[in-house]
Amino acid sequence: MKKLSLLLGGMILTTAVMAQKPTEGAPMSLEGNVAGIAAFGFMNNSAANLNPTTNSGQVRSIVTPGLRFRYFATENIAIRVSLGFSSSKQTVNWYENEIDNTGGAGTFTTKEGTTTIGIGGEYHFKGTEKLSPYAGLDINFGMSAIRTEGDQATALTWVAPDYSSESEQKAAGFGVGLVFGTDYYFAEHFYLGVELGLGFNSFTAKEGTNSTTVAGVTTENKGNETKISGFSNNANVGGMFRLGWRF
């Protein structure tokens, strides 16, 4: 058993030592973020979770999406297409008497979804046998939506048996950015990458809608459309670390 372990360890070490950048016969690569998907959407724990008509839910910058496909047209030039998607649902249970969870019971549900699509290009510098540094340009598009449903409760407390609410707010974004990164080939055709970027982003948080029903009477409200734009970077985002396979 000990000899087998030493043999396997030697094989892995040899593969890592001899690994180098593919130069021919592997024009494509597929990669994903090590730390999960990073897209853009409404910030959690904001007032948008309570009532989107306030337009107080800020949006994150469009950064490195979750999956990326690259096609190397030449040894140094690659075309990249990226896709990011995330979805979450949170349900909070509330009771009329919170001390012992008795009396009336209600729920408040928040659903959030984001999608990011990007296209761009990279130029790879000479580097070393294992390292492939590059610079590139990305154009990204993003969409996000947040919806809430209250059944006898708000996001903060139980209200009454005849109370219910619904709200919705959507956002859309566009971004253009410069990216700088490098791929480190730790095994044959497998690499670990890191990427930083700086770009301009523009977002539109559309008018939110909110309806509240009390004792059979429904009240509807709408908020104002909000636009946000500016420069940002993804230096502090976990999604900048990537694991990829070139084939």
Residue pairs with C-beta under 8 A, 6 or more apart in sequence:
15 187
15 188
16 186
16 187
18 188
19 130
19 185
19 186
19 187
19 188
19 190
20 129
20 130
20 185
21 127
21 129
21 130
21 131
21 132
21 183
21 185
22 185
22 189
22 246
23 75
26 72
26 189
26 246
26 247
27 71
27 72
27 73
28 69
28 70
28 71
28 72
28 246
28 247
29 69
29 70
29 72
29 78
29 191
29 244
29 245
29 246
29 247
30 67
30 68
30 69
30 70
30 244
30 245
30 247
31 67
31 68
31 70
31 191
31 193
31 242
31 243
31 244
31 245
32 66
32 67
32 68
32 242
32 243
32 244
33 64
33 65
33 66
33 238
33 239
33 240
33 241
33 242
34 192
34 238
34 241
34 242
34 243
35 238
35 239
35 241
36 66
36 238
36 239
37 65
37 66
37 84
37 85
37 86
37 239
38 63
38 64
38 65
38 66
38 84
38 234
38 237
38 238
38 239
38 240
39 60
39 62
39 63
39 65
39 66
39 84
39 85
39 86
39 114
39 115
39 116
39 142
39 144
40 59
40 60
40 61
40 62
40 63
40 114
40 116
40 142
40 144
40 173
40 201
40 203
41 59
41 60
41 86
41 112
41 113
41 114
41 144
41 146
41 171
42 48
42 49
42 57
42 58
42 59
42 112
42 144
42 146
42 169
42 171
43 57
43 58
43 59
43 60
46 56
46 57
46 58
47 54
47 56
47 57
48 54
48 55
48 56
48 57
48 146
48 169
48 208
49 57
49 110
49 146
49 148
49 155
50 148
50 154
50 155
50 156
51 167
51 208
51 210
52 146
52 148
52 167
52 168
52 169
52 208
52 209
52 210
52 223
53 167
53 169
53 207
53 208
53 209
53 210
53 221
53 222
53 223
54 208
54 223
55 169
55 205
55 207
55 208
55 223
55 224
55 225
55 226
57 146
57 169
57 205
58 228
59 144
59 171
59 173
59 203
59 205
59 228
61 175
61 199
61 201
61 232
61 234
62 116
62 118
62 140
62 141
62 142
62 173
62 174
62 175
62 199
62 201
63 197
63 234
63 237
63 239
63 240
64 82
64 84
64 195
64 197
64 234
64 237
64 239
64 240
64 242
65 82
65 83
65 84
65 116
65 117
65 118
65 140
65 239
66 83
66 84
66 85
66 86
66 239
67 82
67 83
67 84
68 80
68 81
68 82
68 83
68 242
68 244
69 80
69 81
69 82
70 78
70 79
70 80
70 81
70 122
71 78
71 79
71 80
72 78
73 79
75 124
76 123
76 124
76 125
77 121
77 122
77 123
77 124
78 121
78 122
78 124
78 134
79 119
79 120
79 121
80 118
80 119
80 120
80 121
80 122
80 136
80 138
81 118
81 119
82 116
82 117
82 118
82 119
82 120
82 138
82 140
83 115
83 116
83 117
83 118
84 114
84 115
84 116
84 117
84 118
85 113
85 114
85 115
85 116
86 112
86 113
86 114
87 111
87 112
87 113
87 114
88 111
88 112
88 113
89 109
89 110
89 111
89 112
90 109
90 110
90 111
91 107
91 108
91 109
91 110
92 107
92 108
92 109
92 153
92 155
93 105
93 106
93 107
94 105
94 106
94 107
94 108
94 152
94 153
94 157
94 158
95 101
95 102
95 103
95 104
95 105
95 106
95 158
96 102
96 103
96 104
96 105
96 158
97 103
98 158
103 158
104 152
104 158
104 160
104 161
105 152
105 158
106 150
106 151
106 152
106 153
106 158
106 159
106 163
107 150
107 151
107 152
107 153
108 148
108 149
108 150
108 151
108 153
108 154
108 155
109 148
109 149
109 150
110 146
110 147
110 148
110 155
111 146
111 147
111 148
112 144
112 145
112 146
112 147
113 144
113 145
114 142
114 143
114 144
115 142
115 143
115 144
116 140
116 141
116 142
116 143
117 140
117 141
117 142
118 138
118 139
118 140
118 141
119 138
119 139
120 136
120 137
120 138
120 139
120 179
121 136
121 137
122 134
122 135
122 136
122 179
123 134
123 135
123 136
124 132
124 133
124 134
125 132
125 133
125 134
125 135
127 133
127 182
130 184
130 185
130 186
131 182
131 183
131 184
131 185
132 182
132 183
132 185
132 191
133 181
133 182
134 180
134 181
134 182
134 183
135 178
135 179
135 180
136 178
136 179
136 180
136 181
137 176
137 177
137 178
137 179
138 175
138 176
138 177
138 178
138 179
138 197
138 199
139 175
139 176
140 173
140 174
140 175
140 176
140 177
141 172
141 173
141 174
141 175
142 171
142 172
142 173
142 174
142 175
142 203
143 170
143 171
143 172
143 173
144 170
144 171
144 172
144 173
145 168
145 169
145 170
145 171
146 168
146 169
147 166
147 167
147 168
148 155
148 165
148 166
148 167
148 168
149 164
149 165
149 166
150 159
150 163
150 164
150 165
150 166
151 164
152 158
152 159
152 160
152 161
152 163
152 164
153 159
153 163
154 165
160 214
162 213
162 214
162 215
162 216
163 212
163 213
163 214
164 212
164 213
165 210
165 211
165 212
165 213
166 210
166 211
167 208
167 209
167 210
167 211
168 208
168 209
169 205
169 206
169 207
169 208
169 209
169 223
170 205
170 206
171 203
171 204
171 205
171 206
172 203
172 204
172 206
173 201
173 202
173 203
173 204
174 201
174 202
174 203
175 199
175 200
175 201
175 202
176 199
176 200
177 197
177 198
177 199
177 200
177 201
178 197
178 198
178 199
179 195
179 196
179 197
180 195
180 196
180 197
181 193
181 194
181 195
181 196
181 240
182 193
182 194
183 191
183 192
183 193
183 244
184 191
184 192
184 193
185 191
186 192
189 245
189 246
189 247
190 243
190 244
190 245
190 246
191 243
191 244
191 245
191 246
192 241
192 242
192 243
192 244
193 241
193 242
193 243
193 244
194 240
194 241
194 242
195 234
195 240
195 242
196 233
196 234
196 235
196 240
197 233
197 234
197 240
198 231
198 232
198 233
199 231
199 232
199 233
200 229
200 230
200 231
201 229
201 230
201 231
201 232
202 227
202 228
202 229
203 227
203 228
203 229
204 225
204 226
204 227
204 228
205 225
205 226
205 227
205 228
206 225
207 222
207 223
207 224
207 225
208 222
208 223
209 220
209 221
209 222
209 223
210 220
210 221
210 222
210 223
211 218
211 219
211 220
211 221
212 218
212 219
213 219
234 240
